[in-house]
């Protein structure tokens, strides 16, 4: 190697080091009342393990109260920019504000996704492109493993009237499925930007397995999410009306300029929680 080549190599290495040092270090944005449970939960039917994230209300450690619970998918994206795929939902900050301003407090259980199997786990219906359906096994895990643990170890209102499920995109699809397939467990669903496109079986399933009449469904999407999103969601809205699901227990919200991203879901989260858990419907 020539002297000049050696110098160029040293300069290149030095530049890389400077670049690495200049990159900002990502720090956690989760609030103090969020924790990652210290062990993996076993998904025996799928032979996998999963991390669980937990938000406890501000008053939890200073009271003896029991709280409603929301089970949410894609746990990495809910509380922390450091783990989020494309920005976090800000669930913890939003709920802390609701607790302070309105006294509405809930526990949130975030189930992490598995990037390799996310599409499969969040649909109970097969898709030719993405492969086999694993949504039933995933929801059995939530209902039979995660929920009993949470109800046993934390002060929850464990009955269906105080239990919700919520997610976006594929998480919206599996939340729609859950409110229909597990009526004894969930009475509320936050269905954000639902991926009804993934399988048309969602429509026939929803006719065959109707949701309980008192089930509250908050369906939200943005008008910049594409024609398919608008058409499929409108189709589901018509179907639920034709099936006789009470209008007071369904809300379909189309957000102007809303795009398929965490910014939209973060902005709409607080309103959805308030509507799902209000005592008397305002619509």
C-alpha positions as CSV (number, residue, x, y, z in Angstrom):
1,X,0.0,0.0,0.0
2,X,1.3,3.4,-0.9
3,X,1.8,6.2,1.6
4,X,-1.1,8.2,0.1
5,X,-3.4,5.2,0.2
6,X,-2.6,4.7,3.8
7,X,-3.4,8.4,4.6
8,X,-6.6,8.2,2.7
9,X,-7.6,5.0,4.6
10,X,-6.8,6.8,7.9
11,X,-8.9,9.8,6.9
12,X,-11.8,7.7,5.8
13,X,-11.8,5.8,9.1
14,X,-11.6,9.1,11.0
15,X,-14.5,10.5,9.0
16,X,-16.6,7.4,9.9
17,X,-15.8,7.8,13.6
18,X,-16.8,11.5,13.5
19,X,-20.0,10.6,11.7
20,X,-20.9,8.0,14.3
21,X,-20.2,10.3,17.2
22,X,-22.3,13.1,15.6
23,X,-25.5,10.9,15.3
24,X,-27.9,11.6,18.1
25,X,-28.4,8.8,20.6
26,X,-32.0,7.6,20.7
27,X,-33.4,7.7,24.2
28,X,-36.6,6.3,25.6
29,X,-39.7,8.6,25.4
30,X,-41.9,6.3,27.6
31,X,-43.3,7.9,30.7
32,X,-42.5,6.5,34.2
33,X,-45.8,4.6,34.4
34,X,-44.9,2.3,31.5
35,X,-42.9,-0.9,32.0
36,X,-41.9,-3.9,30.0
37,X,-42.8,-7.0,31.9
38,X,-39.5,-8.8,32.8
39,X,-40.1,-12.1,31.1
40,X,-41.3,-13.4,27.8
41,X,-44.8,-14.9,27.5
42,X,-45.0,-18.2,25.7
43,X,-47.3,-18.5,22.6
44,X,-47.5,-22.3,22.8
45,X,-49.7,-22.8,19.7
46,X,-47.2,-20.9,17.6
47,X,-44.0,-22.0,19.4
48,X,-42.9,-18.3,20.0
49,X,-42.4,-15.9,22.8
50,X,-43.5,-12.4,23.1
51,X,-42.8,-9.3,25.2
52,X,-45.6,-7.4,26.9
53,X,-45.6,-3.7,27.7
54,X,-47.8,-2.3,30.5
55,X,-49.2,1.2,31.2
56,X,-50.6,1.8,34.7
57,X,-52.7,4.9,35.4
58,X,-51.2,7.7,37.5
59,X,-53.2,6.9,40.5
60,X,-52.5,3.1,40.5
61,X,-49.9,2.9,43.2
62,X,-51.7,5.4,45.5
63,X,-55.2,3.8,45.5
64,X,-57.0,0.5,45.8
65,X,-59.1,1.1,42.7
66,X,-59.5,-1.4,39.9
67,X,-59.3,-0.2,36.3
68,X,-60.7,-1.0,32.9
69,X,-58.2,-2.5,30.5
70,X,-57.4,-2.0,26.8
71,X,-55.4,-4.7,25.0
72,X,-53.4,-3.3,22.1
73,X,-51.4,-4.8,19.3
74,X,-47.9,-3.7,18.0
75,X,-46.8,-2.9,21.5
76,X,-43.4,-1.5,20.3
77,X,-45.2,1.4,18.7
78,X,-47.4,2.5,21.5
79,X,-45.2,4.3,24.1
80,X,-41.7,4.7,23.0
81,X,-39.9,6.3,20.0
82,X,-36.9,4.2,20.7
83,X,-38.7,1.0,19.8
84,X,-41.4,2.3,17.4
85,X,-41.2,1.4,13.7
86,X,-42.2,4.9,12.5
87,X,-43.0,7.1,15.5
88,X,-45.0,6.2,18.6
89,X,-48.7,6.6,19.3
90,X,-48.0,8.5,22.6
91,X,-50.6,6.4,24.4
92,X,-49.0,7.0,27.8
93,X,-48.9,10.8,27.4
94,X,-52.5,10.9,26.0
95,X,-53.8,8.8,28.9
96,X,-52.0,10.8,31.5
97,X,-53.7,13.9,30.2
98,X,-57.1,12.2,30.2
99,X,-56.5,11.1,33.8
100,X,-55.6,14.7,34.8
101,X,-58.3,16.6,33.0
102,X,-61.2,14.1,33.0
103,X,-60.4,11.5,35.6
104,X,-60.6,8.8,32.9
105,X,-58.0,6.1,33.8
106,X,-57.4,2.8,32.1
107,X,-54.7,0.1,32.1
108,X,-53.1,-0.6,28.7
109,X,-51.5,-3.9,27.8
110,X,-49.4,-3.7,24.7
111,X,-48.5,-7.0,23.0
112,X,-45.3,-6.7,20.9
113,X,-45.5,-7.8,17.3
114,X,-43.1,-10.3,15.6
115,X,-41.9,-8.5,12.4
116,X,-41.5,-11.9,10.6
117,X,-45.0,-13.1,11.3
118,X,-46.9,-9.9,11.9
119,X,-49.2,-10.2,8.9
120,X,-50.0,-13.9,9.7
121,X,-50.6,-13.3,13.4
122,X,-52.9,-10.4,12.9
123,X,-55.3,-12.1,10.6
124,X,-57.5,-15.2,11.2
125,X,-57.9,-15.6,7.4
126,X,-55.3,-16.8,4.9
127,X,-53.8,-14.5,2.3
128,X,-52.3,-15.9,-0.9
129,X,-49.4,-13.4,-0.8
130,X,-48.6,-13.5,2.9
131,X,-49.5,-17.1,3.7
132,X,-51.3,-19.0,6.5
133,X,-53.6,-17.4,9.0
134,X,-52.4,-17.4,12.6
135,X,-54.8,-14.8,14.0
136,X,-56.9,-17.3,16.0
137,X,-53.8,-18.7,17.7
138,X,-52.6,-15.2,18.4
139,X,-55.9,-14.1,19.9
140,X,-56.1,-17.3,22.0
141,X,-52.8,-16.3,23.4
142,X,-54.1,-12.8,24.3
143,X,-57.3,-14.2,25.9
144,X,-56.0,-17.4,27.5
145,X,-52.4,-16.4,28.6
146,X,-52.0,-12.6,28.7
147,X,-55.3,-11.6,30.1
148,X,-55.4,-14.1,33.0
149,X,-51.9,-13.0,34.0
150,X,-52.9,-9.3,33.9
151,X,-56.1,-9.9,35.8
152,X,-54.3,-12.0,38.5
153,X,-51.4,-9.7,39.1
154,X,-52.9,-6.2,38.6
155,X,-56.1,-4.5,39.8
156,X,-58.3,-4.8,36.8
157,X,-62.0,-4.7,36.1
158,X,-61.8,-8.0,34.3
159,X,-65.4,-8.3,33.0
160,X,-66.2,-7.8,29.3
161,X,-67.9,-4.4,30.0
162,X,-64.6,-3.0,31.1
163,X,-62.3,-4.7,28.5
164,X,-61.4,-3.3,25.1
165,X,-59.2,-4.3,22.2
166,X,-57.5,-1.8,19.9
167,X,-55.1,-1.6,17.0
168,X,-54.3,-0.1,13.6
169,X,-54.0,-1.5,10.1
170,X,-53.6,-5.2,10.6
171,X,-54.1,-4.5,14.3
172,X,-57.5,-3.0,13.3
173,X,-58.4,-6.1,11.4
174,X,-57.6,-8.4,14.3
175,X,-59.5,-6.1,16.7
176,X,-62.5,-6.3,14.4
177,X,-62.3,-10.1,14.5
178,X,-61.8,-10.1,18.3
179,X,-64.9,-8.1,19.1
180,X,-66.9,-10.6,17.1
181,X,-65.2,-13.9,18.0
182,X,-64.7,-13.3,21.7
183,X,-67.9,-11.6,22.9
184,X,-67.5,-13.0,26.4
185,X,-64.2,-11.2,26.7
186,X,-64.4,-7.8,24.9
187,X,-67.2,-5.3,24.6
188,X,-65.3,-2.5,23.0
189,X,-63.0,-2.2,19.9
190,X,-60.9,0.6,18.6
191,X,-60.5,-0.3,14.9
192,X,-58.1,2.1,13.3
193,X,-57.4,2.1,9.5
194,X,-58.5,-1.6,9.3
195,X,-56.9,-3.8,6.7
196,X,-60.2,-5.2,5.4
197,X,-58.4,-5.6,2.1
198,X,-56.4,-8.5,3.5
199,X,-59.3,-10.9,3.2
200,X,-62.9,-10.5,2.0
201,X,-63.7,-13.3,4.5
202,X,-64.0,-10.5,7.1
203,X,-67.4,-9.6,5.6
204,X,-68.9,-13.0,5.5
205,X,-67.5,-13.7,9.0
206,X,-69.1,-10.6,10.4
207,X,-72.5,-11.7,9.0
208,X,-72.2,-15.2,10.4
209,X,-70.7,-14.2,13.8
210,X,-72.5,-10.9,14.7
211,X,-71.1,-8.7,17.5
212,X,-73.2,-8.4,20.7
213,X,-75.6,-5.5,20.4
214,X,-74.0,-3.7,23.3
215,X,-70.5,-3.9,21.7
216,X,-69.1,-0.5,20.9
217,X,-67.1,-0.3,17.7
218,X,-65.1,2.9,16.9
219,X,-63.8,2.6,13.3
220,X,-61.5,5.4,12.2
221,X,-59.6,6.0,8.9
222,X,-58.1,8.8,6.9
223,X,-59.4,10.0,3.6
224,X,-55.9,9.8,2.1
225,X,-55.4,6.1,2.9
226,X,-56.6,5.1,-0.6
227,X,-59.8,4.3,-2.4
228,X,-59.7,0.7,-1.2
229,X,-59.7,1.8,2.5
230,X,-62.6,4.1,1.9
231,X,-64.7,1.6,-0.1
232,X,-64.1,-1.4,2.3
233,X,-64.8,0.7,5.4
234,X,-68.0,2.1,3.8
235,X,-69.0,-1.5,2.9
236,X,-68.5,-2.6,6.5
237,X,-70.5,0.3,7.8
238,X,-73.4,-0.5,5.5
239,X,-73.2,-4.2,6.5
240,X,-73.3,-3.5,10.3
241,X,-76.3,-1.2,9.8
242,X,-78.1,-3.8,7.7
243,X,-77.4,-6.4,10.4
244,X,-79.1,-4.1,12.9
245,X,-76.1,-3.2,15.1
246,X,-77.3,-0.1,17.1
247,X,-76.0,3.2,15.6
248,X,-75.4,4.5,19.1
249,X,-72.8,1.7,19.5
250,X,-71.0,2.3,16.2
251,X,-68.9,5.3,15.1
252,X,-67.3,5.5,11.7
253,X,-65.0,8.5,11.4
254,X,-63.3,9.6,8.2
255,X,-60.5,12.0,9.0
256,X,-59.8,14.8,6.5
257,X,-56.2,14.5,5.1
258,X,-55.5,11.5,7.3
259,X,-52.8,9.2,6.1
260,X,-51.9,5.6,7.1
261,X,-49.4,6.3,9.8
262,X,-48.8,6.8,13.5
263,X,-49.4,10.5,13.3
264,X,-53.1,9.8,12.5
265,X,-53.5,7.1,15.1
266,X,-51.9,9.2,17.7
267,X,-54.1,12.2,17.0
268,X,-57.3,10.1,17.2
269,X,-56.5,7.9,20.1
270,X,-57.7,10.0,23.0
271,X,-61.1,10.7,21.4
272,X,-61.6,7.0,20.7
273,X,-60.9,6.0,24.3
274,X,-63.3,8.6,25.6
275,X,-66.1,7.4,23.2
276,X,-65.5,3.7,24.0
277,X,-65.6,4.2,27.7
278,X,-68.3,6.8,28.1
279,X,-71.3,5.8,30.1
280,X,-74.0,7.2,27.8
281,X,-73.4,7.4,24.1
282,X,-73.3,10.9,22.6
283,X,-74.0,9.7,19.1
